[in-house]
């Protein structure tokens, strides 16, 4: 993976689910709703001054949301941040930069 470019899509791991869970409250606050279903399906990574995770999350029915989560460098000791997100995605929508 080159610096700045997105990695190839990979199936979500327990670590990725944990990252999604940590920003779930941020998304619920921004969208002003609760998600009963919040299952990470797949993800891509981007190396920046830290890491961006682009995570496809199943949020119930046939609905998916794409999350961009920023993880700062370890020495900065900052919490994960929900940088951006896209709603109304489908199972077949490719994760791309947003």
N, CA, C and O atoms as a GROMACS GRO file, in nm:
protein
  392
    1UNK      N    1   0.085  -0.118   0.000
    1UNK     CA    2   0.000   0.000   0.000
    1UNK      C    3   0.088   0.124   0.000
    1UNK      O    4   0.178   0.136   0.083
    2UNK      N    5   0.063   0.214  -0.093
    2UNK     CA    6   0.145   0.335  -0.097
    2UNK      C    7   0.091   0.439   0.000
    2UNK      O    8  -0.029   0.442   0.029
    3UNK      N    9   0.178   0.523   0.049
    3UNK     CA   10   0.140   0.627   0.143
    3UNK      C   11   0.040   0.721   0.076
    3UNK      O   12   0.064   0.770  -0.034
    4UNK      N   13  -0.071   0.745   0.143
    4UNK     CA   14  -0.173   0.834   0.088
    4UNK      C   15  -0.279   0.763   0.008
    4UNK      O   16  -0.390   0.815  -0.006
    5UNK      N   17  -0.249   0.644  -0.047
    5UNK     CA   18  -0.348   0.570  -0.126
    5UNK      C   19  -0.430   0.479  -0.037
    5UNK      O   20  -0.389   0.445   0.074
    6UNK      N   21  -0.546   0.438  -0.087
    6UNK     CA   22  -0.629   0.344  -0.014
    6UNK      C   23  -0.583   0.201  -0.038
    6UNK      O   24  -0.544   0.166  -0.149
    7UNK      N   25  -0.587   0.119   0.066
    7UNK     CA   26  -0.556  -0.022   0.052
    7UNK      C   27  -0.670  -0.091  -0.024
    7UNK      O   28  -0.773  -0.029  -0.052
    8UNK      N   29  -0.652  -0.217  -0.055
    8UNK     CA   30  -0.761  -0.293  -0.114
    8UNK      C   31  -0.861  -0.325  -0.003
    8UNK      O   32  -0.828  -0.324   0.115
    9UNK      N   33  -0.983  -0.352  -0.044
    9UNK     CA   34  -1.089  -0.383   0.053
    9UNK      C   35  -1.062  -0.519   0.117
    9UNK      O   36  -1.025  -0.614   0.049
   10UNK      N   37  -1.082  -0.525   0.248
   10UNK     CA   38  -1.061  -0.648   0.323
   10UNK      C   39  -1.183  -0.673   0.412
   10UNK      O   40  -1.252  -0.579   0.451
   11UNK      N   41  -1.210  -0.801   0.443
   11UNK     CA   42  -1.320  -0.830   0.536
   11UNK      C   43  -1.289  -0.768   0.673
   11UNK      O   44  -1.174  -0.764   0.715
   12UNK      N   45  -1.392  -0.722   0.741
   12UNK     CA   46  -1.374  -0.663   0.873
   12UNK      C   47  -1.322  -0.767   0.972
   12UNK      O   48  -1.359  -0.884   0.965
   13UNK      N   49  -1.237  -0.722   1.061
   13UNK     CA   50  -1.180  -0.806   1.165
   13UNK      C   51  -1.239  -0.762   1.300
   13UNK      O   52  -1.304  -0.658   1.307
   14UNK      N   53  -1.216  -0.839   1.406
   14UNK     CA   54  -1.262  -0.794   1.538
   14UNK      C   55  -1.205  -0.656   1.575
   14UNK      O   56  -1.273  -0.577   1.640
   15UNK      N   57  -1.081  -0.628   1.534
   15UNK     CA   58  -1.020  -0.497   1.562
   15UNK      C   59  -1.098  -0.386   1.493
   15UNK      O   60  -1.120  -0.279   1.551
   16UNK      N   61  -1.138  -0.410   1.369
   16UNK     CA   62  -1.213  -0.310   1.292
   16UNK      C   63  -1.352  -0.290   1.354
   16UNK      O   64  -1.402  -0.177   1.360
   17UNK      N   65  -1.416  -0.399   1.400
   17UNK     CA   66  -1.545  -0.386   1.467
   17UNK      C   67  -1.530  -0.300   1.593
   17UNK      O   68  -1.616  -0.218   1.624
   18UNK      N   69  -1.421  -0.321   1.665
   18UNK     CA   70  -1.396  -0.244   1.787
   18UNK      C   71  -1.381  -0.094   1.755
   18UNK      O   72  -1.432  -0.009   1.828
   19UNK      N   73  -1.311  -0.063   1.645
   19UNK     CA   74  -1.294   0.076   1.603
   19UNK      C   75  -1.431   0.136   1.568
   19UNK      O   76  -1.463   0.248   1.608
   20UNK      N   77  -1.512   0.061   1.493
   20UNK     CA   78  -1.646   0.109   1.456
   20UNK      C   79  -1.730   0.132   1.582
   20UNK      O   80  -1.800   0.233   1.593
   21UNK      N   81  -1.723   0.038   1.677
   21UNK     CA   82  -1.800   0.052   1.801
   21UNK      C   83  -1.761   0.178   1.878
   21UNK      O   84  -1.846   0.242   1.941
   22UNK      N   85  -1.632   0.212   1.873
   22UNK     CA   86  -1.584   0.329   1.948
   22UNK      C   87  -1.634   0.461   1.890
   22UNK      O   88  -1.641   0.561   1.963
   23UNK      N   89  -1.669   0.464   1.762
   23UNK     CA   90  -1.720   0.589   1.702
   23UNK      C   91  -1.871   0.585   1.679
   23UNK      O   92  -1.928   0.681   1.626
   24UNK      N   93  -1.935   0.475   1.717
   24UNK     CA   94  -2.080   0.461   1.697
   24UNK      C   95  -2.157   0.576   1.761
   24UNK      O   96  -2.247   0.632   1.699
   25UNK      N   97  -2.122   0.613   1.883
   25UNK     CA   98  -2.192   0.722   1.954
   25UNK      C   99  -2.176   0.854   1.879
   25UNK      O  100  -2.269   0.935   1.876
   26UNK      N  101  -2.058   0.876   1.818
   26UNK     CA  102  -2.037   1.000   1.741
   26UNK      C  103  -2.132   1.004   1.621
   26UNK      O  104  -2.190   1.108   1.590
   27UNK      N  105  -2.148   0.890   1.554
   27UNK     CA  106  -2.238   0.883   1.439
   27UNK      C  107  -2.383   0.901   1.484
   27UNK      O  108  -2.459   0.974   1.420
   28UNK      N  109  -2.421   0.835   1.593
   28UNK     CA  110  -2.558   0.846   1.642
   28UNK      C  111  -2.591   0.991   1.677
   28UNK      O  112  -2.702   1.038   1.654
   29UNK      N  113  -2.494   1.062   1.734
   29UNK     CA  114  -2.515   1.202   1.769
   29UNK      C  115  -2.532   1.287   1.643
   29UNK      O  116  -2.622   1.371   1.636
   30UNK      N  117  -2.447   1.265   1.542
   30UNK     CA  118  -2.454   1.343   1.418
   30UNK      C  119  -2.584   1.314   1.341
   30UNK      O  120  -2.643   1.405   1.281
   31UNK      N  121  -2.627   1.188   1.342
   31UNK     CA  122  -2.747   1.149   1.268
   31UNK      C  123  -2.874   1.162   1.352
   31UNK      O  124  -2.985   1.152   1.300
   32UNK      N  125  -2.858   1.186   1.482
   32UNK     CA  126  -2.969   1.198   1.576
   32UNK      C  127  -3.059   1.074   1.575
   32UNK      O  128  -3.182   1.084   1.575
   33UNK      N  129  -2.994   0.956   1.574
   33UNK     CA  130  -3.071   0.832   1.584
   33UNK      C  131  -2.982   0.722   1.639
   33UNK      O  132  -2.859   0.731   1.635
   34UNK      N  133  -3.046   0.617   1.691
   34UNK     CA  134  -2.976   0.502   1.747
   34UNK      C  135  -2.973   0.390   1.644
   34UNK      O  136  -3.068   0.372   1.568
   35UNK      N  137  -2.863   0.316   1.642
   35UNK     CA  138  -2.851   0.202   1.551
   35UNK      C  139  -2.853   0.073   1.633
   35UNK      O  140  -2.762   0.048   1.712
   36UNK      N  141  -2.956  -0.009   1.613
   36UNK     CA  142  -2.964  -0.138   1.682
   36UNK      C  143  -2.865  -0.236   1.622
   36UNK      O  144  -2.807  -0.318   1.692
   37UNK      N  145  -2.847  -0.226   1.491
   37UNK     CA  146  -2.750  -0.309   1.419
   37UNK      C  147  -2.633  -0.219   1.382
   37UNK      O  148  -2.653  -0.110   1.330
   38UNK      N  149  -2.511  -0.264   1.408
   38UNK     CA  150  -2.392  -0.185   1.375
   38UNK      C  151  -2.276  -0.282   1.356
   38UNK      O  152  -2.190  -0.296   1.443
   39UNK      N  153  -2.276  -0.349   1.240
   39UNK     CA  154  -2.178  -0.455   1.215
   39UNK      C  155  -2.083  -0.417   1.102
   39UNK      O  156  -2.125  -0.397   0.988
   40UNK      N  157  -1.956  -0.406   1.136
   40UNK     CA  158  -1.854  -0.377   1.034
   40UNK      C  159  -1.847  -0.495   0.937
   40UNK      O  160  -1.842  -0.611   0.978
   41UNK      N  161  -1.847  -0.464   0.807
   41UNK     CA  162  -1.848  -0.567   0.704
   41UNK      C  163  -1.712  -0.575   0.635
   41UNK      O  164  -1.656  -0.683   0.619
   42UNK      N  165  -1.660  -0.459   0.594
   42UNK     CA  166  -1.531  -0.455   0.524
   42UNK      C  167  -1.466  -0.321   0.552
   42UNK      O  168  -1.528  -0.230   0.607
   43UNK      N  169  -1.338  -0.310   0.511
   43UNK     CA  170  -1.268  -0.184   0.538
   43UNK      C  171  -1.151  -0.168   0.442
   43UNK      O  172  -1.104  -0.262   0.380
   44UNK      N  173  -1.106  -0.043   0.434
   44UNK     CA  174  -0.982  -0.006   0.367
   44UNK      C  175  -0.906   0.084   0.462
   44UNK      O  176  -0.965   0.146   0.550
   45UNK      N  177  -0.774   0.092   0.443
   45UNK     CA  178  -0.692   0.181   0.525
   45UNK      C  179  -0.620   0.280   0.436
   45UNK      O  180  -0.593   0.252   0.319
   46UNK      N  181  -0.588   0.396   0.494
   46UNK     CA  182  -0.508   0.497   0.425
   46UNK      C  183  -0.406   0.550   0.524
   46UNK      O  184  -0.441   0.596   0.633
   47UNK      N  185  -0.279   0.543   0.485
   47UNK     CA  186  -0.172   0.595   0.570
   47UNK      C  187  -0.161   0.745   0.548
   47UNK      O  188  -0.136   0.791   0.436
   48UNK      N  189  -0.179   0.820   0.654
   48UNK     CA  190  -0.162   0.966   0.654
   48UNK      C  191  -0.071   0.994   0.774
   48UNK      O  192   0.008   0.907   0.810
   49UNK      N  193  -0.078   1.109   0.837
   49UNK     CA  194  -0.006   1.131   0.963
   49UNK      C  195  -0.090   1.063   1.070
   49UNK      O  196  -0.153   1.130   1.153
   50UNK      N  197  -0.090   0.932   1.068
   50UNK     CA  198  -0.178   0.846   1.145
   50UNK      C  199  -0.243   0.751   1.044
   50UNK      O  200  -0.183   0.720   0.941
   51UNK      N  201  -0.362   0.706   1.073
   51UNK     CA  202  -0.433   0.615   0.982
   51UNK      C  203  -0.577   0.659   0.965
   51UNK      O  204  -0.642   0.700   1.061
   52UNK      N  205  -0.627   0.652   0.842
   52UNK     CA  206  -0.769   0.664   0.816
   52UNK      C  207  -0.822   0.524   0.789
   52UNK      O  208  -0.766   0.450   0.708
   53UNK      N  209  -0.928   0.489   0.857
   53UNK     CA  210  -0.999   0.364   0.830
   53UNK      C  211  -1.128   0.400   0.760
   53UNK      O  212  -1.205   0.483   0.809
   54UNK      N  213  -1.154   0.337   0.647
   54UNK     CA  214  -1.280   0.353   0.575
   54UNK      C  215  -1.354   0.221   0.598
   54UNK      O  216  -1.314   0.117   0.548
   55UNK      N  217  -1.462   0.227   0.675
   55UNK     CA  218  -1.531   0.106   0.720
   55UNK      C  219  -1.674   0.104   0.669
   55UNK      O  220  -1.749   0.199   0.687
   56UNK      N  221  -1.711  -0.007   0.604
   56UNK     CA  222  -1.850  -0.028   0.562
   56UNK      C  223  -1.921  -0.098   0.677
   56UNK      O  224  -1.880  -0.205   0.720
   57UNK      N  225  -2.029  -0.034   0.727
   57UNK     CA  226  -2.102  -0.086   0.842
   57UNK      C  227  -2.247  -0.115   0.803
   57UNK      O  228  -2.315  -0.030   0.746
   58UNK      N  229  -2.294  -0.236   0.836
   58UNK     CA  230  -2.434  -0.271   0.816
   58UNK      C  231  -2.512  -0.212   0.933
   58UNK      O  232  -2.482  -0.239   1.049
   59UNK      N  233  -2.614  -0.129   0.902
   59UNK     CA  234  -2.689  -0.061   1.008
   59UNK      C  235  -2.836  -0.106   1.013
   59UNK      O  236  -2.921  -0.036   1.069
   60UNK      N  237  -2.865  -0.221   0.956
   60UNK     CA  238  -3.001  -0.275   0.962
   60UNK      C  239  -3.067  -0.278   0.826
   60UNK      O  240  -3.032  -0.201   0.736
   61UNK      N  241  -3.164  -0.368   0.811
   61UNK     CA  242  -3.234  -0.390   0.685
   61UNK      C  243  -3.129  -0.408   0.574
   61UNK      O  244  -3.035  -0.486   0.588
   62UNK      N  245  -3.147  -0.334   0.465
   62UNK     CA  246  -3.050  -0.340   0.355
   62UNK      C  247  -2.965  -0.214   0.354
   62UNK      O  248  -2.912  -0.176   0.249
   63UNK      N  249  -2.951  -0.149   0.469
   63UNK     CA  250  -2.881  -0.021   0.475
   63UNK      C  251  -2.739  -0.035   0.528
   63UNK      O  252  -2.710  -0.111   0.620
   64UNK      N  253  -2.652   0.042   0.465
   64UNK     CA  254  -2.511   0.045   0.504
   64UNK      C  255  -2.466   0.190   0.515
   64UNK      O  256  -2.519   0.279   0.449
   65UNK      N  257  -2.368   0.212   0.600
   65UNK     CA  258  -2.307   0.343   0.615
   65UNK      C  259  -2.157   0.326   0.602
   65UNK      O  260  -2.101   0.229   0.654
   66UNK      N  261  -2.091   0.418   0.533
   66UNK     CA  262  -1.946   0.416   0.523
   66UNK      C  263  -1.890   0.518   0.622
   66UNK      O  264  -1.932   0.634   0.624
   67UNK      N  265  -1.796   0.475   0.703
   67UNK     CA  266  -1.734   0.561   0.803
   67UNK      C  267  -1.590   0.591   0.764
   67UNK      O  268  -1.521   0.505   0.710
   68UNK      N  269  -1.544   0.713   0.790
   68UNK     CA  270  -1.401   0.743   0.783
   68UNK      C  271  -1.358   0.776   0.925
   68UNK      O  272  -1.400   0.876   0.983
   69UNK      N  273  -1.273   0.690   0.980
   69UNK     CA  274  -1.229   0.704   1.119
   69UNK      C  275  -1.080   0.735   1.119
   69UNK      O  276  -1.001   0.664   1.057
   70UNK      N  277  -1.043   0.841   1.190
   70UNK     CA  278  -0.902   0.880   1.198
   70UNK      C  279  -0.842   0.831   1.328
   70UNK      O  280  -0.896   0.854   1.436
   71UNK      N  281  -0.728   0.763   1.315
   71UNK     CA  282  -0.651   0.718   1.431
   71UNK      C  283  -0.519   0.794   1.429
   71UNK      O  284  -0.439   0.779   1.337
   72UNK      N  285  -0.497   0.876   1.531
   72UNK     CA  286  -0.374   0.956   1.536
   72UNK      C  287  -0.253   0.867   1.566
   72UNK      O  288  -0.267   0.749   1.598
   73UNK      N  289  -0.137   0.926   1.554
   73UNK     CA  290  -0.014   0.852   1.584
   73UNK      C  291  -0.012   0.818   1.734
   73UNK      O  292  -0.062   0.895   1.816
   74UNK      N  293   0.046   0.702   1.769
   74UNK     CA  294   0.041   0.656   1.909
   74UNK      C  295   0.090   0.758   2.011
   74UNK      O  296   0.031   0.770   2.118
   75UNK      N  297   0.196   0.833   1.981
   75UNK     CA  298   0.250   0.927   2.079
   75UNK      C  299   0.158   1.047   2.105
   75UNK      O  300   0.174   1.117   2.205
   76UNK      N  301   0.061   1.070   2.014
   76UNK     CA  302  -0.033   1.181   2.034
   76UNK      C  303  -0.140   1.148   2.137
   76UNK      O  304  -0.200   1.236   2.197
   77UNK      N  305  -0.164   1.016   2.156
   77UNK     CA  306  -0.256   0.968   2.259
   77UNK      C  307  -0.394   1.035   2.251
   77UNK      O  308  -0.447   1.081   2.352
   78UNK      N  309  -0.451   1.041   2.130
   78UNK     CA  310  -0.582   1.102   2.108
   78UNK      C  311  -0.684   0.993   2.078
   78UNK      O  312  -0.649   0.887   2.026
   79UNK      N  313  -0.812   1.018   2.111
   79UNK     CA  314  -0.915   0.916   2.081
   79UNK      C  315  -0.943   0.908   1.931
   79UNK      O  316  -0.909   0.998   1.855
   80UNK      N  317  -1.006   0.797   1.891
   80UNK     CA  318  -1.048   0.781   1.752
   80UNK      C  319  -1.151   0.888   1.719
   80UNK      O  320  -1.234   0.925   1.802
   81UNK      N  321  -1.146   0.938   1.596
   81UNK     CA  322  -1.237   1.044   1.553
   81UNK      C  323  -1.313   0.999   1.429
   81UNK      O  324  -1.255   0.949   1.333
   82UNK      N  325  -1.444   1.019   1.432
   82UNK     CA  326  -1.526   0.998   1.313
   82UNK      C  327  -1.509   1.123   1.227
   82UNK      O  328  -1.572   1.226   1.254
   83UNK      N  329  -1.424   1.114   1.123
   83UNK     CA  330  -1.392   1.230   1.040
   83UNK      C  331  -1.504   1.264   0.943
   83UNK      O  332  -1.534   1.381   0.917
   84UNK      N  333  -1.566   1.159   0.889
   84UNK     CA  334  -1.668   1.178   0.787
   84UNK      C  335  -1.746   1.048   0.774
   84UNK      O  336  -1.703   0.944   0.823
   85UNK      N  337  -1.862   1.055   0.709
   85UNK     CA  338  -1.940   0.934   0.686
   85UNK      C  339  -2.035   0.957   0.571
   85UNK      O  340  -2.067   1.071   0.536
   86UNK      N  341  -2.080   0.847   0.512
   86UNK     CA  342  -2.178   0.850   0.404
   86UNK      C  343  -2.289   0.752   0.438
   86UNK      O  344  -2.263   0.635   0.466
   87UNK      N  345  -2.413   0.800   0.435
   87UNK     CA  346  -2.528   0.714   0.464
   87UNK      C  347  -2.593   0.667   0.334
   87UNK      O  348  -2.548   0.704   0.225
   88UNK      N  349  -2.696   0.587   0.346
   88UNK     CA  350  -2.774   0.538   0.231
   88UNK      C  351  -2.689   0.463   0.131
   88UNK      O  352  -2.706   0.478   0.010
   89UNK      N  353  -2.597   0.382   0.181
   89UNK     CA  354  -2.516   0.297   0.096
   89UNK      C  355  -2.579   0.159   0.088
   89UNK      O  356  -2.660   0.122   0.173
   90UNK      N  357  -2.541   0.081  -0.014
   90UNK     CA  358  -2.591  -0.056  -0.028
   90UNK      C  359  -2.477  -0.154  -0.005
   90UNK      O  360  -2.361  -0.116   0.004
   91UNK      N  361  -2.514  -0.280   0.005
   91UNK     CA  362  -2.416  -0.386   0.026
   91UNK      C  363  -2.310  -0.387  -0.085
   91UNK      O  364  -2.195  -0.422  -0.061
   92UNK      N  365  -2.350  -0.347  -0.205
   92UNK     CA  366  -2.259  -0.356  -0.320
   92UNK      C  367  -2.182  -0.228  -0.348
   92UNK      O  368  -2.098  -0.226  -0.438
   93UNK      N  369  -2.208  -0.122  -0.275
   93UNK     CA  370  -2.135   0.004  -0.295
   93UNK      C  371  -1.989  -0.014  -0.252
   93UNK      O  372  -1.961  -0.057  -0.140
   94UNK      N  373  -1.899   0.020  -0.340
   94UNK     CA  374  -1.756   0.012  -0.312
   94UNK      C  375  -1.716   0.123  -0.216
   94UNK      O  376  -1.766   0.235  -0.226
   95UNK      N  377  -1.628   0.091  -0.124
   95UNK     CA  378  -1.574   0.195  -0.036
   95UNK      C  379  -1.476   0.277  -0.118
   95UNK      O  380  -1.384   0.223  -0.179
   96UNK      N  381  -1.496   0.408  -0.121
   96UNK     CA  382  -1.403   0.497  -0.190
   96UNK      C  383  -1.374   0.614  -0.099
   96UNK      O  384  -1.439   0.633   0.003
   97UNK      N  385  -1.274   0.694  -0.138
   97UNK     CA  386  -1.237   0.809  -0.055
   97UNK      C  387  -1.351   0.910  -0.052
   97UNK      O  388  -1.411   0.939  -0.156
   98UNK      N  389  -1.381   0.962   0.063
   98UNK     CA  390  -1.481   1.069   0.078
   98UNK      C  391  -1.440   1.160   0.191
   98UNK      O  392  -1.510   1.257   0.220
   0.00000   0.00000   0.00000
